[in-house]
Amino acid sequence: MTKKAHTLVLLSGGLDSAVAIKHSADNSHVKLALTFDYRQRAAKKESAAARKMCGLLRIPHKVVRLPWLGGLGKNALTDKSLELPRPKHLTKAIARRTAEIVRVPGRNTIFVAIALAYAEASNCNRIVAGFNSEEGTTFPDNSADYARALDTVLRKATRGKIRLECPLIRMNKAQIVRYGRRIKAPIEYAWTCYEGGGKICWKCESCLRFKRALEKSNSLKWYNEITGSVR
């Protein structure tokens, strides 16, 4: 990515997208950030976090509402009748099982397709996503193979005018935290919880991943000092 690139960033409001949008702001002209509300449990919290990040970085922000996607149900992120997994430990085997419980059908493919329409309309030549190696091992639509395939689709659909950039694709969560701190990404604003309550729960799978990343990157004390929220 170069300073000449005009980018659209997929901004969930979590750790990965917080680092991805700061990386994009440092290395390109970010014309728009998109956040999706698909009736997930933490929709309001994620949108609020994304707005804070965009306000800090002075980036235009839009929330795209997809109630029909949440209406499909059969996953614990959008169907509150299903219990969210709260594993005591987060091994690879456990993560693979819990991933199926929270996986929203077609989510990332739908997000990128919608982003393509906005990118074309706003003359962007890059779409940036926070796909990473750690989640790529449990969610197939976060993997490097998936990202390469999507990049091919975007190039084919636009005669090479728009590409998919995934600056974190080779990083695990701890590496993302380290890199985010180095570039001063707004990690403190990130909403990293599957739940949408008053505070981060620190019990769901997403929270466990984030806390483990803070510990492995020697950032737990730093995060606690600036947010006062780790338990």
Sequence and secondary structure as in RCSB ss.txt:
>XXXX:A:sequence
MTKKAHTLVLLSGGLDSAVAIKHSADNSHVKLALTFDYRQRAAKKESAAARKMCGLLRIPHKVVRLPWLGGLGKN
ALTDKSLELPRPKHLTKAIARRTAEIVRVPGRNTIFVAIALAYAEASNCNRIVAGFNSEEGTTFPDNSADYARAL
DTVLRKATRGKIRLECPLIRMNKAQIVRYGRRIKAPIEYAWTCYEGGGKICWKCESCLRFKRALEKSNSLKWYNE
ITGSVR
>XXXX:A:secstr
  TT EEEEE  SSHHHHHHHHHHHHHSEEEEEEEEESS TTHHHHHHHHHHHHHHHT  EEEEE HHHHHT  S
TTT TTS     SS  HHHHHHHHHHH  TTHHHHHHHHHHHHHHHTT SEEE    HHHHTT GGGSHHHHHHH
HHHHHHHTTTS EEE TTTT  HHHHHHHHHHTT  GGG    SS SSS  S SHHHHHHHHHHHHTT HHHHHH
HH    
